[in-house]
Structure formats: C-alpha cells, structure tokens
Amino acid sequence: WKPFKGEITFIRSTEFASRTDKNFHLEQWKQLAEGGLQVHEVPGHHLTLFEEPEVQGLAEVLGDILEG
C-alpha cells in the first residue's frame, strides 16, 4: 500500500474501540494517512453495524462527516 496524501476518515465500532488488541489498525492507517487520520466511533459491534438498530448510529456519523 502507498501513503495517501490527504486525510483518511476511519470509522470503527465501540466494540473494537474498547479492545486494545485492535489499536494496531489505527497505527497502520496513521502510517498511510499523510494528511492525518480522523477517527469516528459508532455504537455497536463490528459485525452488525449495517443492521438495525446499529446502522442508525452509523448513518448519523456518516451524515456528520459529509456535512463537515
């Protein structure tokens, strides 16, 4: 993978955010994001973020990101 000159937006579940063994993902993305890494947490579990009711939290975060 090659570094990206801009900022990268990273969305993660609160389930993964609460697990220190998953922090290596952030370090890897930070190495690629030359413009910085913007991290957002959404309530829920990694495997069910696209299912009701958790998808509502994801939609809210995406809306906030897109509104900038």
C-alpha positions in Angstrom: 0.0 0.0 0.0 1.1 3.5 -0.7 0.6 6.5 1.6 -2.3 8.8 0.8 -1.5 12.5 0.7 -4.9 13.5 2.1 -6.8 12.9 5.3 -8.3 9.4 5.9 -11.6 9.0 7.8 -11.7 5.8 9.8 -15.0 4.6 11.3 -14.8 1.9 14.0 -17.3 0.2 16.3 -17.3 0.9 20.0 -16.7 -2.9 20.4 -13.4 -2.6 18.6 -12.5 0.7 20.2 -12.8 -0.9 23.6 -10.3 -3.6 22.7 -6.7 -2.7 23.0 -5.7 -5.6 20.7 -7.4 -3.7 17.8 -5.4 -0.5 18.2 -2.9 -1.8 15.7 -5.4 -0.9 13.0 -5.1 2.7 13.9 -1.4 2.7 13.8 -1.4 1.1 10.3 -3.9 3.6 9.0 -1.9 6.5 10.5 1.2 5.4 8.5 -0.9 5.7 5.3 -2.6 8.9 6.1 -0.1 11.7 5.3 -2.9 14.3 5.9 -3.9 12.8 9.2 -6.3 10.2 10.4 -9.8 11.2 11.5 -11.3 8.5 13.8 -15.0 8.2 14.5 -16.6 5.6 16.8 -20.1 4.3 16.2 -22.0 2.3 18.8 -22.3 -1.4 18.3 -20.5 -4.5 17.2 -18.2 -4.7 14.2 -20.2 -7.4 12.5 -23.6 -5.8 13.0 -23.0 -2.1 12.1 -25.1 -2.5 8.9 -28.1 -3.9 10.7 -30.9 -2.3 12.7 -30.7 -0.6 15.1 -26.9 -0.1 14.9 -27.0 1.2 11.3 -28.8 4.3 12.6 -25.7 5.3 14.6 -23.5 4.7 11.5 -25.8 6.8 9.4 -25.6 9.7 11.9 -21.8 9.6 12.0 -21.7 9.5 8.1 -24.1 12.4 7.9 -21.9 14.4 10.3 -18.8 13.6 8.3 -20.4 14.6 5.0 -21.8 17.8 6.4 -18.2 18.6 7.5 
